[in-house]
Amino acid sequence: MKHITPILLFVIVAVGVQCARQSNPFFQEYKTKLGIPPFNKIKLSHYMPAYTTGMADQKIEIDAIVNNPAEPTFENTVEALEYSGGLLTKVKNVFENLNSSNTNDDMQAIAKQVAPLLSKHNDDILMNPVLFKRINAVYQQKDALELSTEQAKLLDDTYKAFVRGGANLNDDQKAELRKINEELAVLTLKFGENVLKETNKFELVIDDSADLAGLPEASITGAAETADERGYENKWVFTIQKPSMIPFLQYSEKRELREKIFRAYMNQGDNNDDLDNKAILKKIASLRVKRANLLGYKTHADYVLEENMAKAPANVYDLLNKLWTPALNMAKKEVYDMQTMIDDEGGNFRLKPWDWWYYAEKVKKDKYDLDESMLRPFFELENVRNGAYAVATKLYGITFTELKNAPTYHKDVKVFDVNDADGSLIGVLLVDYFPRASKRGGAWMSEFRNQHKKNGQNIRPIIVNVGNFSKPTADQPALLSWDEVNTLFHEFGHALHGLLSQCTYSSESGTNVSRDFVELPSQIMENWAAEPEVMKMYFRHYKTDEPIPDELIEKIQKSKYFNQGFETVEYLAASFLDMDWHTLTDTTKQSTIPFENASMKKIALIPEIIPRYRSTYFRHVFGGGYSSGYYSYIWAEWLDADAFEAFKETGNIFDPNTATSFRKNILERGGSDDPMKLYRQFRGADPKIEPLLKRRGLAM
């Protein structure tokens, strides 16, 4: 063996490191159109080196701030911290997005490996005493500084983040907080992985065509294609992914099969097997109480809501309770209508949760001569998507052009160049709409790069909308349900919030706002989807291209309050459940199912309805960022119902002055100012509750 000198060894190692960096896309500027990540070049082996280097680089940047001999200023401390961690953000934005929408076992293994490292890295920053001393020095003189509104907000948010992250704790308390944060990072990750595996695990395999009775042809065709994909010959497979499950529940005449698929859905994470989430979630709830108490808060909800518009648990419960009684009364009337139909048909049973969708469709057909199968042919996905784009064009003058050869992470993804009315670049929008085993359930918006300004450049965002909508089949395109139409518009509203942002700092831009404000831009978009003027724009029959007829629009309008009791009650029940878990005041681990049952008994939830999410698959709060925040959808609906009234009051739902005000005061401002202040600047007054009650048919 040849002897290698230390100098030569150093050179070899240095060259190897350099080669590794050159082959890793995260260590280079993306040489792609508009800076889209080069997904085709990113390998699994690239993530950990980029993560570890990104954390190391940010540590060097933090050390430079800490060791700066100059007196602390906004620029050399707060702003310097804000601009640190560029590489880490770059890799996180790609990995976390793909781990949600296109994951595999290897990616999940990386996620488990990196979660405690990121937790430690974040704690190292927030618990750095010298760094906090510099931030505190700037914060204490904030009134004397000549800061812009956004700078003042960044300073305030940064100071609070450190205090809420343990900066004021003693060393023993900091060590305890670090341990809690690391445990929570791993547990919440595991919770979400279990839900995904449960979703993929269940199959309702049908081999007798008689068991398909009542199902629409598109549902049957989709089930046959799923069976082929999974290796079942001459059979049909239904799953608990909603595009498969909901039509089955709506139309299957086989009650025992409806019960089977529904029970599989409602028992996710509650099967006493290796995917069971009961022990995980009660530990999460306990650790959250422990962390809140350590930081000086009575409950986890108090800790979370301090940063939200609601401010305190009592205010959340107050809103939920105002809506609960009228919603429950409406749901009871809906139960009566369905039970009457069951009895009239000679059914010798009481209505159960797995019957609701089936009899709701039958009642709607009976009352309004309307059912989902009449609507779907007019909701071809591309037409609906283009309709959402057309609404944005009419409101804000922006345009969308598909980029055919842009890099994507999956064949289902489409990419759009977004430009302003003057032709200037706004950003890039990726859309990924179909379910697959590698994608978690639900729908969401995220970003591969968010908007911010640096070194005189306005860096434009790269936004992604992800959904799990009805897929195309061999003989027809993707035809959406009415609920899916609203979901597409909803997530597109989030996308507009990210795309139209005009903020200086990344942490204040786009959707980086309080949890109960972030749903305003998304939910207001749903209003346009239901307007007859808009329906005529994009509701066209996928075969004939004929616009949706006036009589069908009229039926939709007449049925707008239908099933609102159910929809409101199942949502509010989940919101109460979230709040009850997170207003615990001690760390005693609760028995999961008895706790949930007691929570629902307290609000007198009727047995025909279960919460929209039971605890064991409530990913929003135990595997995501909505703990003590699921209420935010109804809180934001209070805002968006009032905000849409501003358009309607003008007599023009596309009124240019109102649209400009909404864009300038809400969409462009991100989290750069107090959300209620931004809302008042748009509306000229506080929001009223009456438009929300009227919309849901709950006005008394």
C-alpha positions as CSV (number, residue, x, y, z in Angstrom):
1,M,0.0,0.0,0.0
2,K,1.3,3.4,-0.9
3,H,2.0,5.8,1.9
4,I,-0.1,9.0,1.7
5,T,1.3,12.1,3.3
6,P,-1.0,14.2,5.6
7,I,-0.9,17.1,3.1
8,L,-1.9,14.8,0.2
9,L,-4.6,13.3,2.4
10,F,-5.9,16.8,3.1
11,V,-6.0,17.6,-0.6
12,I,-7.8,14.4,-1.5
13,V,-10.4,15.0,1.2
14,A,-10.8,18.6,0.1
15,V,-11.2,17.6,-3.5
16,G,-13.8,15.0,-2.5
17,V,-15.8,17.5,-0.5
18,Q,-15.7,19.9,-3.4
19,C,-16.8,17.3,-5.9
20,A,-19.7,16.3,-3.5
21,R,-20.7,19.9,-3.3
22,Q,-20.6,20.4,-7.0
23,S,-22.8,17.4,-7.6
24,N,-25.4,18.4,-5.0
25,P,-28.0,20.8,-6.4
26,F,-28.6,22.4,-3.0
27,F,-25.1,23.8,-2.9
28,Q,-25.5,25.6,-6.2
29,E,-27.8,28.2,-7.7
30,Y,-30.7,26.5,-9.5
31,K,-30.0,26.8,-13.2
32,T,-33.7,26.4,-14.1
33,K,-36.4,28.7,-15.4
34,L,-37.5,31.1,-12.7
35,G,-35.4,29.2,-10.1
36,I,-37.7,26.1,-9.8
37,P,-35.9,23.4,-7.9
38,P,-34.2,20.9,-10.4
39,F,-36.2,17.9,-9.1
40,N,-34.8,15.6,-11.7
41,K,-31.3,16.1,-10.3
42,I,-32.1,15.9,-6.6
43,K,-31.3,12.5,-5.1
44,L,-32.0,11.1,-1.7
45,S,-28.3,11.2,-0.9
46,H,-28.3,15.0,-1.3
47,Y,-30.6,15.8,1.6
48,M,-28.5,15.0,4.7
49,P,-25.3,16.7,3.5
50,A,-27.4,19.8,2.6
51,Y,-29.2,19.7,6.0
52,T,-26.0,19.3,8.0
53,T,-24.1,21.9,6.0
54,G,-27.1,24.3,6.2
55,M,-27.2,24.0,10.0
56,A,-23.4,24.5,10.2
57,D,-23.6,27.5,7.9
58,Q,-26.3,29.1,10.0
59,K,-24.3,28.5,13.1
60,I,-21.4,30.4,11.6
61,E,-23.8,33.2,10.7
62,I,-25.2,33.2,14.3
63,D,-21.7,33.3,15.8
64,A,-20.9,36.3,13.6
65,I,-23.9,38.1,15.0
66,V,-23.0,37.1,18.6
67,N,-19.3,38.1,18.3
68,N,-19.9,41.4,16.5
69,P,-18.1,44.0,18.6
70,A,-20.4,46.7,17.4
71,E,-23.4,47.8,19.6
72,P,-26.5,45.8,18.7
73,T,-28.7,47.5,16.1
74,F,-31.7,46.4,14.2
75,E,-29.6,45.8,11.1
76,N,-26.6,43.9,12.6
77,T,-28.7,41.8,14.9
78,V,-32.4,41.3,14.0
79,E,-32.1,41.7,10.3
80,A,-28.9,39.7,10.2
81,L,-30.7,36.8,12.0
82,E,-33.6,37.1,9.6
83,Y,-31.3,36.7,6.6
84,S,-29.4,33.7,8.1
85,G,-29.9,30.1,7.2
86,G,-30.4,30.4,3.5
87,L,-29.1,27.0,2.6
88,L,-31.1,25.3,5.4
89,T,-34.3,27.0,4.2
90,K,-33.5,25.9,0.7
91,V,-33.2,22.2,1.5
92,K,-36.1,22.2,4.0
93,N,-38.5,23.8,1.5
94,V,-37.8,21.0,-1.0
95,F,-37.6,18.0,1.4
96,E,-40.6,18.9,3.6
97,N,-42.8,19.5,0.5
98,L,-41.8,16.2,-1.1
99,N,-42.1,14.3,2.1
100,S,-45.7,15.4,2.2
101,S,-46.6,15.0,-1.4
102,N,-44.2,12.3,-2.9
103,T,-42.7,10.4,0.0
104,N,-41.3,6.9,0.4
105,D,-39.7,4.8,3.2
106,D,-36.3,6.3,2.6
107,M,-37.5,9.9,2.8
108,Q,-39.4,9.1,6.0
109,A,-36.2,7.6,7.4
110,I,-34.4,10.9,6.6
111,A,-37.2,12.8,8.2
112,K,-36.8,10.8,11.5
113,Q,-33.1,11.3,11.4
114,V,-33.2,15.1,10.8
115,A,-36.2,16.0,13.1
116,P,-34.1,15.9,16.4
117,L,-31.2,17.6,14.7
118,L,-33.5,20.5,13.5
119,S,-35.1,20.7,16.9
120,K,-31.7,21.0,18.6
121,H,-30.5,23.5,16.0
122,N,-33.6,25.7,16.5
123,D,-33.2,25.5,20.3
124,D,-29.5,26.4,20.0
125,I,-30.5,29.6,18.4
126,L,-33.5,30.5,20.6
127,M,-31.7,29.7,23.8
128,N,-28.4,31.4,22.9
129,P,-28.1,33.9,25.8
130,V,-25.7,36.3,24.1
131,L,-27.8,36.4,20.9
132,F,-30.9,37.1,23.0
133,K,-29.1,39.8,25.0
134,R,-28.4,41.6,21.7
135,I,-32.0,41.2,20.5
136,N,-33.4,42.4,23.8
137,A,-31.1,45.4,23.7
138,V,-32.6,46.4,20.3
139,Y,-36.1,45.6,21.6
140,Q,-35.8,47.8,24.7
141,Q,-35.0,50.8,22.5
142,K,-37.7,50.1,19.8
143,D,-39.7,53.2,20.6
144,A,-36.6,55.4,19.9
145,L,-35.8,53.6,16.6
146,E,-37.0,54.9,13.3
147,L,-38.4,51.6,12.0
148,S,-40.9,50.9,9.3
149,T,-44.1,49.1,10.2
150,E,-42.7,45.8,8.9
151,Q,-39.4,46.3,10.7
152,A,-41.2,47.0,14.0
153,K,-43.3,43.8,13.4
154,L,-40.2,41.8,12.7
155,L,-38.5,43.1,15.9
156,D,-41.5,42.3,18.0
157,D,-42.0,38.8,16.5
158,T,-38.3,38.0,16.9
159,Y,-38.2,39.1,20.5
160,K,-41.4,37.1,21.3
161,A,-40.0,34.0,19.4
162,F,-37.0,34.0,21.7
163,V,-39.0,34.5,24.9
164,R,-41.5,31.8,23.8
165,G,-38.6,29.6,22.8
166,G,-37.1,29.6,26.3
167,A,-34.6,32.4,26.3
168,N,-35.6,33.6,29.8
169,L,-35.4,30.1,31.3
170,N,-32.5,28.9,33.5
171,D,-30.1,26.3,32.3
172,D,-32.0,23.3,33.9
173,Q,-35.3,24.6,32.4
174,K,-33.6,25.0,29.0
175,A,-32.4,21.5,29.1
176,E,-35.8,20.3,29.9
177,L,-37.4,22.3,27.1
178,R,-34.9,21.0,24.6
179,K,-35.9,17.4,25.6
180,I,-39.6,18.2,25.2
181,N,-39.1,19.8,21.8
182,E,-37.1,16.9,20.5
183,E,-39.7,14.4,21.7
184,L,-42.5,16.4,20.2
185,A,-40.7,16.7,16.8
186,V,-40.3,12.9,16.6
187,L,-43.8,12.1,17.9
188,T,-45.7,14.4,15.6
189,L,-43.8,13.0,12.7
190,K,-44.6,9.5,13.7
191,F,-48.3,10.4,14.1
192,G,-48.5,11.7,10.6
193,E,-46.7,8.7,9.1
194,N,-49.1,6.3,10.8
195,V,-52.1,8.2,9.4
196,L,-50.6,8.0,5.9
197,K,-49.9,4.2,6.3
198,E,-53.4,3.6,7.6
199,T,-54.9,5.5,4.6
200,N,-52.9,3.3,2.2
201,K,-53.5,0.1,4.1
202,F,-57.2,-0.3,3.8
203,E,-58.8,-1.8,0.7
204,L,-62.5,-2.7,0.2
205,V,-62.1,-5.4,-2.5
206,I,-65.3,-6.2,-4.4
207,D,-65.5,-9.3,-6.7
208,D,-69.2,-9.4,-7.2
209,S,-70.7,-6.8,-9.5
210,A,-74.0,-6.9,-7.5
211,D,-72.1,-5.2,-4.7
212,L,-71.6,-2.2,-7.0
213,A,-75.3,-1.4,-7.0
214,G,-76.1,2.3,-7.0
215,L,-72.6,3.5,-7.8
216,P,-72.0,5.9,-10.6
217,E,-70.1,4.6,-13.6
218,A,-67.1,6.9,-13.0
219,S,-66.7,5.5,-9.4
220,I,-66.9,1.9,-10.7
221,T,-64.3,2.6,-13.5
222,G,-62.0,4.3,-11.0
223,A,-62.3,1.3,-8.6
224,A,-61.5,-1.1,-11.5
225,E,-58.4,0.9,-12.4
226,T,-57.3,0.9,-8.7
227,A,-57.7,-2.8,-8.6
228,D,-55.6,-3.3,-11.7
229,E,-52.9,-1.0,-10.3
230,R,-52.9,-3.2,-7.1
231,G,-52.8,-6.5,-8.9
232,Y,-56.4,-7.6,-8.5
233,E,-57.8,-9.2,-11.7
234,N,-61.5,-8.6,-12.5
235,K,-62.2,-6.9,-9.2
236,W,-62.9,-3.4,-7.9
237,V,-61.0,-1.7,-5.1
238,F,-62.3,1.2,-3.0
239,T,-60.1,3.0,-0.5
240,I,-60.5,5.6,2.3
241,Q,-59.0,8.3,0.2
242,K,-61.9,10.7,-0.1
243,P,-62.3,10.7,-3.9
244,S,-62.9,6.9,-3.6
245,M,-64.7,6.8,-0.3
246,I,-67.2,9.7,-0.5
247,P,-68.9,8.6,-3.8
248,F,-69.2,5.1,-2.3
249,L,-70.9,6.5,0.8
250,Q,-73.1,8.7,-1.3
251,Y,-74.4,6.0,-3.7
252,S,-73.7,2.5,-2.6
253,E,-76.9,0.6,-1.9
254,K,-75.0,-1.9,0.1
255,R,-75.4,-0.6,3.7
256,E,-73.0,-3.2,5.2
257,L,-70.3,-2.2,2.8
258,R,-70.9,1.5,3.5
259,E,-70.4,0.7,7.2
260,K,-67.2,-1.3,6.5
261,I,-65.5,1.5,4.6
262,F,-66.7,4.2,7.0
263,R,-65.5,2.2,10.0
264,A,-62.1,1.8,8.4
265,Y,-62.0,5.6,8.0
266,M,-63.2,6.5,11.5
267,N,-60.9,3.9,13.2
268,Q,-57.6,5.1,11.6
269,G,-55.0,5.1,14.3
270,D,-57.3,3.2,16.7
271,N,-56.8,-0.4,15.8
272,N,-54.4,-1.5,18.6
273,D,-51.7,-2.4,16.1
274,D,-48.3,-1.0,15.1
275,L,-50.1,2.0,13.5
276,D,-52.1,2.9,16.6
277,N,-51.9,6.6,17.5
278,K,-53.6,6.6,20.9
279,A,-50.4,6.4,23.0
280,I,-48.6,8.8,20.7
281,L,-51.2,11.6,20.8
282,K,-51.8,11.5,24.6
283,K,-48.1,11.8,25.1
284,I,-48.0,14.8,22.6
285,A,-50.9,16.4,24.6
286,S,-49.0,15.8,27.9
287,L,-45.7,17.2,26.6
288,R,-47.5,20.3,25.2
289,V,-48.9,21.0,28.7
290,K,-45.5,20.5,30.2
291,R,-43.9,22.9,27.7
292,A,-46.6,25.5,28.2
293,N,-46.2,25.3,32.0
294,L,-42.5,25.6,31.8
295,L,-42.8,28.7,29.7
296,G,-45.3,30.3,32.2
297,Y,-48.6,29.5,30.4
298,K,-51.6,27.7,32.0
299,T,-52.3,25.6,28.9
300,H,-50.9,24.8,25.5
301,A,-53.9,26.7,24.0
302,D,-52.9,29.8,26.0
303,Y,-49.4,29.5,24.7
304,V,-50.6,29.2,21.0
305,L,-53.4,31.7,21.0
306,E,-51.3,34.5,22.5
307,E,-50.0,34.9,18.9
308,N,-53.4,34.5,17.2
309,M,-56.2,37.0,16.7
310,A,-58.3,35.1,19.2
311,K,-55.7,35.8,22.0
312,A,-57.2,33.4,24.6
313,P,-59.1,30.1,24.8
314,A,-62.2,31.8,26.2
315,N,-62.6,33.8,23.0
316,V,-62.4,30.6,20.9
317,Y,-65.0,28.8,23.0
318,D,-67.2,31.9,22.8
319,L,-67.3,31.8,19.0
320,L,-67.8,28.0,18.9
321,N,-70.6,28.1,21.4
322,K,-72.4,30.9,19.5
323,L,-72.6,28.7,16.4
324,W,-73.0,25.3,18.1
325,T,-76.7,25.5,19.2
326,P,-78.2,26.7,16.0
327,A,-76.0,24.3,14.0
328,L,-77.0,21.3,16.2
329,N,-80.6,22.2,15.9
330,M,-80.3,22.3,12.1
331,A,-78.5,19.0,12.1
332,K,-81.3,17.4,14.1
333,K,-83.8,18.6,11.5
334,E,-81.6,17.0,8.8
335,V,-81.7,13.7,10.9
336,Y,-85.5,13.9,11.0
337,D,-85.7,14.3,7.2
338,M,-83.4,11.3,6.6
339,Q,-85.0,9.1,9.2
340,T,-88.4,9.8,7.8
341,M,-87.2,8.7,4.4
342,I,-85.7,5.5,5.9
343,D,-89.0,4.8,7.6
344,D,-91.0,5.5,4.5
345,E,-88.9,3.1,2.5
346,G,-89.5,0.4,5.1
347,G,-86.0,0.5,6.5
348,N,-86.0,-1.2,9.9
349,F,-83.0,0.7,11.4
350,R,-81.9,4.0,12.9
351,L,-79.7,6.4,10.9
352,K,-76.0,5.9,11.5
353,P,-72.9,7.9,10.6
354,W,-72.2,5.7,7.6
355,D,-75.8,6.3,6.3
356,W,-75.5,10.1,6.3
357,W,-74.0,10.7,2.9
358,Y,-76.3,8.2,1.2
359,Y,-79.5,9.6,2.6
360,A,-78.4,13.2,2.3
361,E,-78.0,12.6,-1.4
362,K,-81.5,11.0,-1.6
363,V,-83.1,13.9,0.4
364,K,-81.4,16.5,-1.8
365,K,-82.6,14.7,-4.9
366,D,-86.1,14.6,-3.4
367,K,-86.2,18.2,-2.2
368,Y,-84.3,20.0,-4.9
369,D,-84.1,17.5,-7.8
370,L,-80.4,17.7,-7.5
371,D,-77.6,15.2,-6.8
372,E,-73.8,15.1,-7.2
373,S,-74.0,13.0,-10.4
374,M,-75.8,15.9,-12.2
375,L,-73.1,18.3,-11.3
376,R,-69.8,16.5,-11.9
377,P,-70.0,16.6,-15.7
378,F,-69.8,20.4,-15.5
379,F,-66.8,20.3,-13.1
380,E,-64.0,19.1,-15.3
381,L,-60.8,19.8,-13.3
382,E,-59.0,21.9,-15.9
383,N,-62.1,24.1,-16.5
384,V,-62.5,24.6,-12.7
385,R,-58.8,25.4,-12.4
386,N,-59.0,27.8,-15.3
387,G,-62.1,29.3,-13.8
388,A,-60.2,30.1,-10.6
389,Y,-57.4,31.7,-12.7
390,A,-60.0,33.7,-14.6
391,V,-61.5,35.0,-11.3
392,A,-58.0,36.1,-10.2
393,T,-57.5,37.8,-13.6
394,K,-60.8,39.7,-13.3
395,L,-60.0,40.8,-9.7
396,Y,-56.3,41.6,-9.9
397,G,-55.3,41.6,-13.6
398,I,-52.9,38.7,-13.2
399,T,-52.4,35.9,-15.8
400,F,-51.3,32.3,-15.8
401,T,-49.3,30.6,-18.6
402,E,-48.4,26.9,-18.4
403,L,-44.7,26.1,-18.6
404,K,-44.5,22.8,-20.5
405,N,-40.9,21.9,-19.9
406,A,-40.4,23.0,-16.3
407,P,-38.9,20.5,-13.9
408,T,-41.5,18.7,-11.7
409,Y,-41.3,16.1,-8.9
410,H,-44.1,13.9,-10.4
411,K,-45.8,13.5,-13.7
412,D,-49.1,14.8,-12.4
413,V,-47.6,18.2,-11.5
414,K,-48.2,21.2,-13.8
415,V,-46.3,24.5,-13.6
416,F,-47.6,28.0,-14.4
417,D,-45.8,31.3,-14.9
418,V,-47.8,34.0,-13.1
419,N,-47.5,37.6,-14.4
420,D,-49.0,40.9,-13.4
421,A,-51.2,43.1,-15.6
422,D,-48.0,45.1,-16.6
423,G,-46.3,41.8,-17.7
424,S,-43.9,41.8,-14.7
425,L,-43.2,38.4,-13.0
426,I,-45.3,37.7,-9.9
427,G,-44.1,34.1,-9.3
428,V,-44.5,30.5,-10.2
429,L,-47.4,28.2,-9.3
430,L,-47.1,24.4,-9.3
431,V,-50.4,22.3,-9.0
432,D,-50.5,18.7,-7.9
433,Y,-54.1,17.5,-7.7
434,F,-54.4,13.7,-7.7
435,P,-54.2,11.2,-4.9
436,R,-51.4,8.6,-4.7
437,A,-49.9,6.3,-2.0
438,S,-46.9,8.7,-1.7
439,K,-49.0,11.7,-0.8
440,R,-50.7,12.4,2.5
441,G,-54.4,13.1,2.5
442,G,-56.1,16.5,2.3
443,A,-55.2,19.6,0.4
444,W,-52.7,22.3,1.1
445,M,-50.6,25.2,-0.2
446,S,-46.9,25.5,0.5
447,E,-43.9,27.1,-1.1
448,F,-40.5,26.0,-2.5
449,R,-39.4,29.7,-2.1
450,N,-41.4,32.5,-0.5
451,Q,-41.3,36.1,-1.5
452,H,-38.8,38.4,0.1
453,K,-36.4,41.3,-0.7
454,K,-32.7,41.0,-0.4
455,N,-29.8,43.1,-1.7
456,G,-32.2,45.3,-3.6
457,Q,-33.9,42.3,-5.3
458,N,-37.5,41.4,-5.0
459,I,-37.2,37.6,-4.9
460,R,-40.4,36.2,-6.3
461,P,-42.2,33.1,-4.8
462,I,-42.5,29.6,-6.1
463,I,-45.8,28.3,-4.7
464,V,-47.4,24.8,-4.8
465,N,-51.1,23.8,-4.5
466,V,-51.6,20.1,-3.5
467,G,-54.9,18.2,-3.5
468,N,-56.4,14.7,-3.5
469,F,-59.1,15.2,-6.1
470,S,-61.1,12.7,-8.2
471,K,-58.7,11.3,-10.9
472,P,-59.3,10.9,-14.6
473,T,-60.3,7.5,-15.8
474,A,-59.6,5.7,-19.1
475,D,-62.7,7.2,-20.7
476,Q,-63.3,10.5,-19.0
477,P,-61.3,13.4,-17.5
478,A,-61.1,14.3,-13.8
479,L,-64.6,15.4,-12.8
480,L,-64.8,17.0,-9.4
481,S,-67.5,17.0,-6.7
482,W,-68.9,20.4,-5.5
483,D,-66.8,20.0,-2.4
484,E,-63.6,19.5,-4.5
485,V,-64.5,22.6,-6.5
486,N,-64.6,24.6,-3.3
487,T,-61.3,23.0,-2.1
488,L,-59.5,23.9,-5.3
489,F,-60.7,27.6,-5.0
490,H,-59.7,27.5,-1.3
491,E,-56.2,26.4,-1.8
492,F,-55.8,28.7,-4.8
493,G,-56.7,31.6,-2.4
494,H,-53.8,30.5,-0.2
495,A,-51.6,30.5,-3.4
496,L,-52.6,34.1,-4.2
497,H,-51.7,35.1,-0.7
498,G,-48.2,33.7,-1.3
499,L,-47.9,34.9,-4.9
500,L,-49.0,38.5,-4.4
501,S,-46.9,39.1,-1.3
502,Q,-44.8,42.4,-1.4
503,C,-42.9,42.1,1.9
504,T,-39.3,42.7,2.8
505,Y,-38.7,39.8,5.2
506,S,-39.3,36.2,4.5
507,S,-40.7,35.5,8.0
508,E,-43.4,38.2,7.5
509,S,-44.3,37.5,3.9
510,G,-47.2,35.6,2.2
511,T,-49.0,33.2,4.5
512,N,-46.7,33.8,7.5
513,V,-49.6,35.3,9.4
514,S,-51.5,34.2,12.5
515,R,-53.3,30.9,12.1
516,D,-56.8,32.4,12.4
517,F,-56.0,35.0,9.8
518,V,-54.3,32.8,7.2
519,E,-57.6,31.2,6.1
520,L,-59.2,34.6,5.1
521,P,-57.6,34.8,1.7
522,S,-58.3,31.1,1.0
523,Q,-61.9,31.1,2.2
524,I,-63.0,34.3,0.5
525,M,-62.1,32.7,-2.9
526,E,-64.8,30.0,-2.3
527,N,-67.4,32.8,-2.5
528,W,-66.7,33.4,-6.2
529,A,-67.0,29.6,-7.0
530,A,-70.7,29.7,-6.0
531,E,-71.6,32.9,-7.9
532,P,-73.8,32.4,-11.0
533,E,-71.7,34.8,-12.9
534,V,-68.6,32.7,-12.3
535,M,-70.4,29.4,-12.8
536,K,-71.2,30.5,-16.3
537,M,-67.5,31.2,-16.9
538,Y,-66.1,27.8,-16.0
539,F,-68.9,25.2,-15.5
540,R,-69.0,23.6,-18.9
541,H,-70.1,20.1,-19.8
542,Y,-67.0,18.0,-20.4
543,K,-68.5,16.3,-23.5
544,T,-70.6,19.1,-25.2
545,D,-68.8,22.2,-23.8
546,E,-72.2,23.6,-23.1
547,P,-72.3,26.0,-20.2
548,I,-74.1,24.9,-17.1
549,P,-77.9,25.6,-17.6
550,D,-79.7,28.3,-15.6
551,E,-82.1,25.8,-14.1
552,L,-79.2,23.8,-12.6
553,I,-77.6,27.0,-11.2
554,E,-80.9,27.8,-9.7
555,K,-81.1,24.4,-8.0
556,I,-77.6,24.9,-6.6
557,Q,-78.6,28.3,-5.2
558,K,-81.8,26.9,-3.7
559,S,-79.9,24.0,-2.0
560,K,-77.1,26.2,-0.6
561,Y,-78.3,25.7,3.0
562,F,-78.7,21.9,2.5
563,N,-76.7,19.8,4.8
564,Q,-75.2,22.9,6.5
565,G,-76.2,21.5,9.9
566,F,-74.1,18.4,9.3
567,E,-71.1,20.3,7.8
568,T,-71.1,22.9,10.6
569,V,-71.6,20.3,13.4
570,E,-68.9,17.9,12.3
571,Y,-66.4,20.8,11.9
572,L,-67.3,22.5,15.2
573,A,-67.1,19.1,17.0
574,A,-63.5,18.7,15.8
575,S,-62.8,22.3,16.9
576,F,-64.1,21.6,20.4
577,L,-62.1,18.4,20.5
578,D,-58.9,20.2,19.6
579,M,-59.5,22.9,22.2
580,D,-60.4,20.3,24.9
581,W,-57.1,18.4,24.3
582,H,-55.1,21.6,24.5
583,T,-56.8,23.3,27.5
584,L,-55.6,20.5,29.8
585,T,-53.8,22.1,32.7
586,D,-51.7,19.2,34.0
587,T,-49.5,16.6,32.4
588,T,-51.5,13.5,33.3
589,K,-51.8,11.4,30.2
590,Q,-55.4,11.1,29.3
591,S,-57.0,7.9,28.2
592,T,-57.6,8.8,24.5
593,I,-61.0,7.4,23.7
594,P,-62.7,8.1,27.0
595,F,-61.4,11.7,26.8
596,E,-62.8,12.1,23.3
597,N,-66.1,10.6,24.3
598,A,-66.3,13.0,27.3
599,S,-65.5,15.9,25.1
600,M,-68.3,15.0,22.6
601,K,-70.8,14.3,25.5
602,K,-70.1,17.8,26.9
603,I,-71.4,19.4,23.7
604,A,-74.2,16.8,23.3
605,L,-73.0,15.7,19.9
606,I,-75.7,13.5,18.3
607,P,-74.8,9.9,17.6
608,E,-75.5,10.2,13.8
609,I,-72.5,12.5,13.4
610,I,-68.8,12.0,14.4
611,P,-66.2,14.8,14.5
612,R,-64.7,15.6,11.2
613,Y,-61.5,14.2,12.6
614,R,-61.3,11.9,15.5
615,S,-58.3,12.2,17.8
616,T,-56.4,9.3,16.4
617,Y,-56.2,10.7,12.8
618,F,-56.5,14.4,13.6
619,R,-53.4,15.2,11.7
620,H,-54.0,19.0,11.7
621,V,-53.4,19.2,15.4
622,F,-51.3,16.1,16.3
623,G,-49.2,15.9,13.2
624,G,-49.3,19.5,11.8
625,G,-49.4,23.1,12.8
626,Y,-53.1,23.6,13.8
627,S,-53.0,22.6,17.5
628,S,-55.4,24.9,19.4
629,G,-56.0,26.3,15.9
630,Y,-58.6,24.1,14.1
631,Y,-61.2,26.7,15.1
632,S,-59.4,29.1,12.7
633,Y,-61.4,28.1,9.7
634,I,-64.6,29.3,11.2
635,W,-62.9,32.4,12.7
636,A,-61.6,33.3,9.3
637,E,-65.0,32.5,7.8
638,W,-66.4,35.2,10.1
639,L,-63.9,37.5,8.4
640,D,-64.3,36.3,4.8
641,A,-68.2,36.4,4.9
642,D,-67.9,40.0,6.0
643,A,-65.2,40.7,3.5
644,F,-67.2,39.3,0.6
645,E,-70.1,41.6,1.6
646,A,-67.8,44.5,0.7
647,F,-67.8,43.3,-2.9
648,K,-71.5,42.6,-3.0
649,E,-72.4,45.9,-1.5
650,T,-70.9,47.6,-4.6
651,G,-73.2,45.5,-6.9
652,N,-70.2,44.0,-8.6
653,I,-68.4,41.0,-7.3
654,F,-65.4,42.0,-9.3
655,D,-65.5,45.6,-8.2
656,P,-62.0,46.9,-9.1
657,N,-61.6,49.3,-6.2
658,T,-62.6,46.7,-3.6
659,A,-60.3,44.1,-5.3
660,T,-57.4,46.6,-5.2
661,S,-58.0,47.4,-1.5
662,F,-58.1,43.6,-0.7
663,R,-54.9,43.1,-2.6
664,K,-53.0,46.0,-1.1
665,N,-54.2,45.7,2.5
666,I,-54.5,41.9,2.8
667,L,-52.7,39.8,0.1
668,E,-49.6,42.0,-0.3
669,R,-49.1,42.7,3.4
670,G,-48.5,39.1,4.7
671,G,-47.8,39.3,8.5
672,S,-46.2,42.7,8.3
673,D,-48.8,44.3,10.6
674,D,-51.5,43.4,13.1
675,P,-54.1,41.4,11.2
676,M,-57.1,43.1,12.6
677,K,-55.6,46.5,11.7
678,L,-55.0,45.2,8.1
679,Y,-58.6,44.0,8.0
680,R,-60.0,47.4,9.2
681,Q,-57.8,49.1,6.6
682,F,-59.6,47.0,4.0
683,R,-63.1,47.1,5.3
684,G,-63.2,50.3,7.2
685,A,-64.8,48.6,10.2
686,D,-64.6,45.5,12.4
687,P,-66.1,42.4,10.9
688,K,-69.8,41.6,11.7
689,I,-71.0,38.1,12.6
690,E,-74.3,38.4,10.7
691,P,-72.9,37.5,7.2
692,L,-71.5,34.3,8.6
693,L,-74.8,33.2,10.2
694,K,-76.7,34.1,7.1
695,R,-74.3,32.2,4.8
696,R,-74.6,29.0,6.9
697,G,-78.4,29.4,7.3
698,L,-77.9,29.8,11.1
699,A,-79.4,33.3,11.4
700,M,-81.9,33.4,14.2
